Amino acid sequence: MELQQLKYFETIARYENITKASKLLLVSQPSLSRTLKQLENELGVNLFDRYGRNIKLNRYGRAFFRKVHSALNSIEDGKKEIDDMKGKEPQNIKLMISSASGLIPDLLSSFREIHPNVRFSLFQNKNEYGSDDCDFSILSLYSYVLNKSSIPLRTEEIYLGVPNNHPLARKKSLNLIEVEKEPFISLKPNKDLRRITDIFCEYSGFKPNIVFESDEPSMVRGLIKAGLGIAFVPSISWTKLIGPSISLLHIDIPKCKRTIYLSWKEEKYFTKADKLFKSFTQKYFGNL
């Protein structure tokens, strides 16, 4: 069993798609298929159930994937530790951005003013690159969670943003149920903020009338400015990007807030660059 076989299997298993794995690994599909078959022969079991051209991990594959994924991460951490011991620079940080994307350019610019030798690879699509494969993730949750693999950076109130010419713009606050029939502009369901705001609406007893959905927070803000609906607006990470054409209303009931976190995989090895970034990010959000 060779390391390359395990890397190929891990990528195939992650996407359950040989064509996609082939493109990512820059290896031909026949070569990948042969490598996978050799691995299965060595293990004495099929790791995937095959349905024509489609494949799906079976129970053997899922068990093996968990171990291989963990082992490859440990090997990668080992390489980083050796580089640290050798004093190798520059160092690279892989950062998954699931929340507060509007603050990230300033965060990274401020960090690199002090540590110009640290490079970043940025990811925003968890389907394309798993958060477990990144050094850090910036994400948000409705609840306040304390554990060994994340730190809370900042809790922020979430307002309701309405166009200035909307009748609600005259108000300073409201209960969320008052807007149950209003047209909402929202991020898509796979986004952290959307999952949180759906909880607010469910608590208030209604399902929002979403007329526009987007992957991009900037698009949501632009559609509010265009007068095409109302939307939830985080008070710290979005408000500097809103502009004067949108009125922000405090929501009295329910209490609408979220907590932004910096998270990492359990038992991660922290390089010197990782430690610097973790400390800097805590201070940056604490000073907002």
C-alpha positions as CSV (number, residue, x, y, z in Angstrom):
1,M,0.0,0.0,0.0
2,E,1.6,3.3,-1.1
3,L,1.0,6.9,0.0
4,Q,0.0,7.9,-3.5
5,Q,-2.7,5.2,-3.6
6,L,-4.1,6.6,-0.3
7,K,-4.1,10.2,-1.6
8,Y,-5.9,9.1,-4.8
9,F,-8.5,7.1,-2.8
10,E,-9.1,10.0,-0.4
11,T,-9.8,12.4,-3.2
12,I,-12.1,9.9,-5.0
13,A,-13.9,9.2,-1.8
14,R,-14.4,12.8,-0.9
15,Y,-16.3,13.6,-4.1
16,E,-17.5,10.1,-4.9
17,N,-16.7,11.0,-8.5
18,I,-13.7,9.7,-10.5
19,T,-14.1,12.3,-13.2
20,K,-13.9,15.2,-10.7
21,A,-11.0,13.5,-8.8
22,S,-9.2,13.0,-12.1
23,K,-9.4,16.8,-12.8
24,L,-8.2,17.8,-9.4
25,L,-5.4,15.3,-9.2
26,L,-4.3,15.8,-12.9
27,V,-4.4,12.1,-13.4
28,S,-6.2,10.2,-16.1
29,Q,-9.4,8.4,-15.2
30,P,-8.2,4.9,-16.3
31,S,-5.1,5.4,-14.1
32,L,-7.2,6.4,-11.1
33,S,-9.5,3.4,-11.7
34,R,-6.6,1.0,-11.9
35,T,-5.1,2.4,-8.7
36,L,-8.4,2.1,-6.9
37,K,-8.8,-1.5,-8.0
38,Q,-5.3,-2.4,-6.8
39,L,-6.1,-0.9,-3.4
40,E,-9.4,-2.8,-3.2
41,N,-7.7,-6.0,-4.2
42,E,-5.1,-5.5,-1.5
43,L,-7.8,-4.9,1.1
44,G,-9.9,-7.8,-0.1
45,V,-13.1,-5.7,-0.3
46,N,-14.8,-3.2,-2.6
47,L,-14.7,0.3,-1.1
48,F,-17.5,1.7,-3.4
49,D,-20.8,0.4,-4.6
50,R,-21.0,1.0,-8.3
51,Y,-24.1,2.0,-10.2
52,G,-23.1,2.3,-13.9
53,R,-20.7,5.2,-14.1
54,N,-21.7,6.4,-10.6
55,I,-19.9,5.3,-7.4
56,K,-20.8,5.6,-3.7
57,L,-18.8,4.8,-0.6
58,N,-20.0,1.6,1.1
59,R,-19.5,0.8,4.8
60,Y,-16.0,-0.5,4.2
61,G,-15.2,2.6,2.2
62,R,-16.6,5.0,4.8
63,A,-14.6,3.3,7.6
64,F,-11.4,3.3,5.5
65,F,-11.9,6.9,4.4
66,R,-12.1,8.2,8.0
67,K,-8.8,6.5,8.8
68,V,-7.0,7.6,5.6
69,H,-8.2,11.2,5.9
70,S,-6.9,11.4,9.5
71,A,-3.6,9.8,8.5
72,L,-3.0,12.1,5.6
73,N,-3.8,15.1,7.8
74,S,-1.3,13.8,10.4
75,I,1.4,13.4,7.7
76,E,0.7,17.0,6.5
77,D,1.0,18.3,10.0
78,G,4.3,16.3,10.4
79,K,5.7,18.0,7.3
80,K,4.7,21.4,8.7
81,E,6.3,20.6,12.1
82,I,9.6,19.7,10.3
83,D,9.5,22.9,8.3
84,D,9.0,24.9,11.5
85,M,12.0,23.1,13.1
86,K,14.1,24.0,10.0
87,G,12.9,27.7,10.2
88,K,11.5,27.4,6.7
89,E,9.7,30.5,5.2
90,P,7.4,31.6,3.7
91,Q,4.6,29.7,5.4
92,N,1.1,29.2,3.9
93,I,-2.2,29.3,5.7
94,K,-5.3,27.7,4.2
95,L,-8.4,29.7,5.3
96,M,-12.0,28.7,4.8
97,I,-14.3,31.8,4.9
98,S,-17.9,31.0,5.7
99,S,-18.8,34.2,7.5
100,A,-17.8,37.9,7.8
101,S,-16.3,37.8,4.3
102,G,-16.5,41.6,4.1
103,L,-14.0,42.0,6.9
104,I,-11.4,39.5,5.6
105,P,-9.6,41.8,3.2
106,D,-8.9,44.3,6.0
107,L,-8.0,41.5,8.4
108,L,-5.4,40.0,6.0
109,S,-4.0,43.3,5.0
110,S,-3.5,44.3,8.6
111,F,-1.9,40.9,9.4
112,R,0.5,41.0,6.4
113,E,1.7,44.5,7.3
114,I,3.2,42.9,10.3
115,H,4.0,39.4,8.9
116,P,4.6,39.8,5.1
117,N,6.2,36.3,4.7
118,V,2.9,34.5,5.5
119,R,0.9,33.6,2.4
120,F,-2.8,32.6,2.3
121,S,-4.9,30.3,0.2
122,L,-8.5,31.3,0.6
123,F,-11.6,29.2,0.1
124,Q,-15.3,29.9,0.3
125,N,-16.9,26.8,-1.1
126,K,-17.0,23.9,1.3
127,N,-18.3,21.6,-1.5
128,E,-15.1,22.2,-3.5
129,Y,-12.6,22.2,-0.5
130,G,-13.5,20.7,2.8
131,S,-13.1,22.8,5.9
132,D,-11.2,19.9,7.5
133,D,-8.5,20.4,4.9
134,C,-8.0,24.0,5.9
135,D,-5.9,25.3,8.7
136,F,-8.6,27.6,9.9
137,S,-12.3,28.4,9.2
138,I,-14.1,31.6,10.0
139,L,-17.8,30.7,10.5
140,S,-20.8,31.7,12.5
141,L,-23.4,30.0,14.7
142,Y,-26.6,31.1,16.5
143,S,-25.5,29.6,19.8
144,Y,-22.4,30.4,21.8
145,V,-20.2,27.3,21.8
146,L,-17.0,26.6,23.7
147,N,-14.7,23.7,22.7
148,K,-11.1,22.9,22.2
149,S,-11.1,23.4,18.4
150,S,-12.6,26.9,18.1
151,I,-12.6,30.3,19.7
152,P,-15.5,32.9,19.7
153,L,-14.3,36.1,18.0
154,R,-17.3,38.4,18.3
155,T,-21.0,38.2,18.9
156,E,-23.0,40.7,16.8
157,E,-26.6,41.8,16.6
158,I,-28.5,41.2,13.4
159,Y,-30.7,44.0,12.1
160,L,-33.3,44.1,9.5
161,G,-32.2,46.2,6.5
162,V,-34.9,48.0,4.5
163,P,-34.7,50.5,1.6
164,N,-35.0,54.1,2.8
165,N,-38.2,54.6,0.8
166,H,-39.9,51.6,2.5
167,P,-42.7,52.4,5.0
168,L,-40.8,50.5,7.7
169,A,-37.8,52.8,7.4
170,R,-39.6,55.3,9.7
171,K,-39.4,52.8,12.6
172,K,-36.4,52.2,14.8
173,S,-37.3,48.7,15.9
174,L,-40.0,46.0,15.3
175,N,-40.9,42.5,16.1
176,L,-39.9,40.0,13.4
177,I,-43.5,38.7,12.9
178,E,-44.4,42.2,11.6
179,V,-42.6,41.4,8.3
180,E,-43.8,37.9,7.7
181,K,-45.5,39.0,4.4
182,E,-42.6,41.2,3.2
183,P,-40.4,40.1,0.2
184,F,-37.1,38.9,1.6
185,I,-33.6,38.9,0.0
186,S,-31.4,36.2,1.4
187,L,-28.2,34.2,1.0
188,K,-28.6,30.6,-0.1
189,P,-29.5,27.9,2.4
190,N,-25.9,26.5,2.5
191,K,-24.7,29.8,4.0
192,D,-24.1,30.2,7.8
193,L,-26.1,33.5,8.0
194,R,-29.1,32.0,6.2
195,R,-29.2,29.0,8.5
196,I,-29.2,31.3,11.5
197,T,-31.8,33.7,10.2
198,D,-34.1,30.8,9.3
199,I,-34.0,30.0,13.0
200,F,-35.2,33.5,13.8
201,C,-38.1,33.2,11.4
202,E,-39.1,29.7,12.6
203,Y,-39.0,31.0,16.2
204,S,-41.4,33.8,15.1
205,G,-43.8,31.3,13.5
206,F,-43.4,32.0,9.8
207,K,-41.4,31.0,6.8
208,P,-39.8,34.0,5.0
209,N,-41.1,35.0,1.6
210,I,-37.8,34.8,-0.2
211,V,-37.9,36.4,-3.6
212,F,-34.1,36.6,-4.3
213,E,-31.4,34.2,-3.2
214,S,-27.7,34.8,-3.8
215,D,-24.3,33.2,-2.9
216,E,-22.8,36.7,-2.5
217,P,-23.4,39.0,0.4
218,S,-22.6,42.0,-1.9
219,M,-25.5,41.0,-4.2
220,V,-27.9,40.9,-1.2
221,R,-26.8,44.4,-0.2
222,G,-27.2,45.6,-3.7
223,L,-30.7,44.2,-4.1
224,I,-31.8,46.0,-0.9
225,K,-30.4,49.3,-2.2
226,A,-32.3,48.7,-5.4
227,G,-35.5,48.5,-3.3
228,L,-36.3,44.9,-4.2
229,G,-36.9,43.6,-0.7
230,I,-35.7,43.5,2.9
231,A,-32.9,41.4,4.4
232,F,-31.1,40.5,7.6
233,V,-28.0,42.6,8.1
234,P,-25.2,41.7,10.6
235,S,-24.4,44.8,12.7
236,I,-20.6,44.6,12.7
237,S,-19.5,42.6,9.6
238,W,-21.9,44.2,7.1
239,T,-22.9,47.7,8.3
240,K,-19.8,49.5,7.0
241,L,-20.6,48.1,3.5
242,I,-24.3,49.1,3.6
243,G,-24.3,52.8,2.7
244,P,-26.8,55.5,3.4
245,S,-29.6,54.2,1.2
246,I,-30.6,51.4,3.6
247,S,-32.2,51.8,7.0
248,L,-31.3,49.4,9.8
249,L,-34.0,48.3,12.3
250,H,-33.4,46.7,15.6
251,I,-35.4,43.5,16.1
252,D,-37.0,43.3,19.5
253,I,-38.5,39.8,19.4
254,P,-36.8,37.4,19.0
255,K,-33.3,38.5,20.0
256,C,-31.4,38.2,16.8
257,K,-27.6,37.7,17.1
258,R,-24.9,35.4,15.9
259,T,-21.4,34.5,17.1
260,I,-18.4,34.5,14.7
261,Y,-15.8,31.8,15.4
262,L,-12.3,30.9,14.3
263,S,-12.2,27.1,14.2
264,W,-9.6,24.4,13.3
265,K,-9.5,20.6,13.0
266,E,-9.0,18.7,16.3
267,E,-5.4,17.8,17.2
268,K,-4.1,20.3,14.6
269,Y,-0.4,21.1,14.7
270,F,0.0,24.9,15.0
271,T,2.9,26.3,13.0
272,K,4.5,29.6,14.0
273,A,2.4,31.3,11.3
274,D,-0.8,29.6,12.6
275,K,-0.2,30.8,16.2
276,L,0.5,34.4,15.0
277,F,-2.7,34.4,12.9
278,K,-4.9,32.9,15.6
279,S,-3.7,35.6,18.1
280,F,-4.0,38.4,15.6
281,T,-7.5,37.4,14.5
282,Q,-8.7,37.3,18.1
283,K,-7.4,40.9,18.7
284,Y,-8.7,42.2,15.4
285,F,-12.3,41.1,16.0
286,G,-12.1,42.1,19.7
287,N,-11.3,45.7,18.6
288,L,-14.1,46.0,16.0
